[in-house]
Amino acid sequence: MKISMIVAMDEDGCIGKRGNLPWRISSDLSRFRRLTEGDGFNAVVMGRKTWDSLPDSFRPLPERLNIVMSRDTTWSHDDAESALYPGRAIEIAYADGCEECWIIGGGQIYEMFLEHVDEIHLTTVHTSNSGEVFFPVWERKNWIETKIEETEIDEKNEFRTTYSTWKRK
Ligand SMILES: NC(=O)c1ccc[n+]([C@@H]2O[C@H](COP(=O)([O-])OP(=O)(O)OC[C@H]3O[C@@H](n4cnc5c(N)ncnc54)[C@H](OP(=O)(O)O)[C@@H]3O)[C@@H](O)[C@H]2O)c1
């Protein structure tokens, strides 16, 4: 089972503002859905705060096994699995036969899994000062970037973006 990370951040590494995404970038949300759903059955691993941030209509994220990391042993939800530690999240995804396990944030969950992934799907949102939650410190010199796509501003996309994949050297 492949384990991948997906994140959108501004030019300073910011990923969140007051419990939500700081921007409205429709093309990025579509890409997120397409990549994380994939062709088979995949898992998404998120922090409890990110789970709380999802609108009811998007919770659970459809067609994917939703795994929520929480230290609260009483946390439970009919539509998601809960995991107390990173290895447990991976174990659940593997046991359910997932082909790919996507680490989808937020900040605390990226920090926990960064050393365990070999591929990061990154959308850079070309703005700064977006909010107060950040991606962890990341040694980009140890990774190789492949640029995939750039998108421009339009009525559904607040900022210009660059989508690239980063593979560990
Ligand atoms: N730009 C992006 O791509 C992106 C993606 C996802 C999220 N976000 C944004 O990121 C922000 C949320 O990030 P965040 O860092 O505040 O929260 P988070 O990572 O979503 O969730 C934090 C929670 O995860 C649980 N947790 C943390 N470490 C754990 C561990 N070692 N073992 C088990 N559970 C653990 C805890 O839950 P309990 O408190 O229940 O114990 C903790 O409160 C939001 O603004 C969201 O919109 C952005």
The ligand as an SDF file (V2000), in Angstrom:
LIG
                    3D

 48 52  0  0  0  0  0  0  0  0999 V2000
   -4.2330   23.4230    3.1950 N   0  0  0  0  0  0  0  0  0  0  0  0
   -4.4240   22.1110    3.3520 C   0  0  0  0  0  0  0  0  0  0  0  0
   -4.0590   21.3170    2.4680 O   0  0  0  0  0  0  0  0  0  0  0  0
   -5.1010   21.6060    4.6010 C   0  0  0  0  0  0  0  0  0  0  0  0
   -5.4020   20.2530    4.7390 C   0  0  0  0  0  0  0  0  0  0  0  0
   -6.0270   19.8290    5.9240 C   0  0  0  0  0  0  0  0  0  0  0  0
   -6.3340   20.7500    6.9130 C   0  0  0  0  0  0  0  0  0  0  0  0
   -6.0330   22.0520    6.7480 N   0  0  0  0  0  0  0  0  0  0  0  0
   -6.3200   23.0410    7.7820 C   0  0  0  0  0  0  0  0  0  0  0  0
   -5.4820   22.7670    8.9130 O   0  0  0  0  0  0  0  0  0  0  0  0
   -6.1350   23.2410   10.0960 C   0  0  0  0  0  0  0  0  0  0  0  0
   -6.1990   22.1140   11.1080 C   0  0  0  0  0  0  0  0  0  0  0  0
   -4.8680   21.6890   11.4270 O   0  0  0  0  0  0  0  0  0  0  0  0
   -4.4300   21.4870   12.9590 P   0  0  0  0  0  0  0  0  0  0  0  0
   -2.9530   21.2350   12.9860 O   0  0  0  0  0  0  0  0  0  0  0  0
   -4.9770   22.6130   13.7780 O   0  0  0  0  0  0  0  0  0  0  0  0
   -5.2660   20.2020   13.3880 O   0  0  0  0  0  0  0  0  0  0  0  0
   -5.3080   18.6900   12.7880 P   0  0  0  0  0  0  0  0  0  0  0  0
   -3.9260   18.2410   12.4690 O   0  0  0  0  0  0  0  0  0  0  0  0
   -6.3510   18.6070   11.7390 O   0  0  0  0  0  0  0  0  0  0  0  0
   -5.8960   17.8790   14.0330 O   0  0  0  0  0  0  0  0  0  0  0  0
   -5.2590   17.9540   15.2960 C   0  0  0  0  0  0  0  0  0  0  0  0
   -5.8230   16.8670   16.1840 C   0  0  0  0  0  0  0  0  0  0  0  0
   -5.2940   15.5950   15.7860 O   0  0  0  0  0  0  0  0  0  0  0  0
   -5.1820   14.7630   16.9260 C   0  0  0  0  0  0  0  0  0  0  0  0
   -3.7790   14.3860   17.0950 N   0  0  0  0  0  0  0  0  0  0  0  0
   -2.6720   15.1690   17.0090 C   0  0  0  0  0  0  0  0  0  0  0  0
   -1.5530   14.4690   17.2810 N   0  0  0  0  0  0  0  0  0  0  0  0
   -1.9710   13.1980   17.5400 C   0  0  0  0  0  0  0  0  0  0  0  0
   -1.2870   11.9940   17.8890 C   0  0  0  0  0  0  0  0  0  0  0  0
    0.0600   11.9610   18.0540 N   0  0  0  0  0  0  0  0  0  0  0  0
   -1.9980   10.8910   18.0970 N   0  0  0  0  0  0  0  0  0  0  0  0
   -3.3640   10.9000   17.9530 C   0  0  0  0  0  0  0  0  0  0  0  0
   -4.0660   12.0070   17.6260 N   0  0  0  0  0  0  0  0  0  0  0  0
   -3.3690   13.1300   17.4150 C   0  0  0  0  0  0  0  0  0  0  0  0
   -5.6660   15.5740   18.1170 C   0  0  0  0  0  0  0  0  0  0  0  0
   -7.0670   15.3330   18.2480 O   0  0  0  0  0  0  0  0  0  0  0  0
   -7.8090   15.4060   19.6890 P   0  0  0  0  0  0  0  0  0  0  0  0
   -7.7500   16.8470   20.1000 O   0  0  0  0  0  0  0  0  0  0  0  0
   -9.1940   14.9150   19.4090 O   0  0  0  0  0  0  0  0  0  0  0  0
   -7.0400   14.4860   20.5970 O   0  0  0  0  0  0  0  0  0  0  0  0
   -5.4260   17.0110   17.6460 C   0  0  0  0  0  0  0  0  0  0  0  0
   -6.2270   17.9720   18.3040 O   0  0  0  0  0  0  0  0  0  0  0  0
   -7.5100   23.7240    9.6530 C   0  0  0  0  0  0  0  0  0  0  0  0
   -7.4590   25.1330    9.4640 O   0  0  0  0  0  0  0  0  0  0  0  0
   -7.7230   23.0100    8.3290 C   0  0  0  0  0  0  0  0  0  0  0  0
   -8.6400   23.6890    7.4810 O   0  0  0  0  0  0  0  0  0  0  0  0
   -5.4280   22.5040    5.6060 C   0  0  0  0  0  0  0  0  0  0  0  0
  1  2  1  0
  2  3  2  0
  2  4  1  0
  4  5  1  0
  4 48  2  0
  5  6  2  0
  6  7  1  0
  7  8  2  0
  8  9  1  0
  8 48  1  0
  9 10  1  0
  9 46  1  0
 10 11  1  0
 11 12  1  0
 11 44  1  0
 12 13  1  0
 13 14  1  0
 14 15  2  0
 14 16  1  0
 14 17  1  0
 17 18  1  0
 18 19  2  0
 18 20  1  0
 18 21  1  0
 21 22  1  0
 22 23  1  0
 23 24  1  0
 23 42  1  0
 24 25  1  0
 25 26  1  0
 25 36  1  0
 26 27  1  0
 26 35  1  0
 27 28  2  0
 28 29  1  0
 29 30  1  0
 29 35  2  0
 30 31  1  0
 30 32  2  0
 32 33  1  0
 33 34  2  0
 34 35  1  0
 36 37  1  0
 36 42  1  0
 37 38  1  0
 38 39  2  0
 38 40  1  0
 38 41  1  0
 42 43  1  0
 44 45  1  0
 44 46  1  0
 46 47  1  0
M  CHG  2   8   1  16  -1
M  END
$$$$
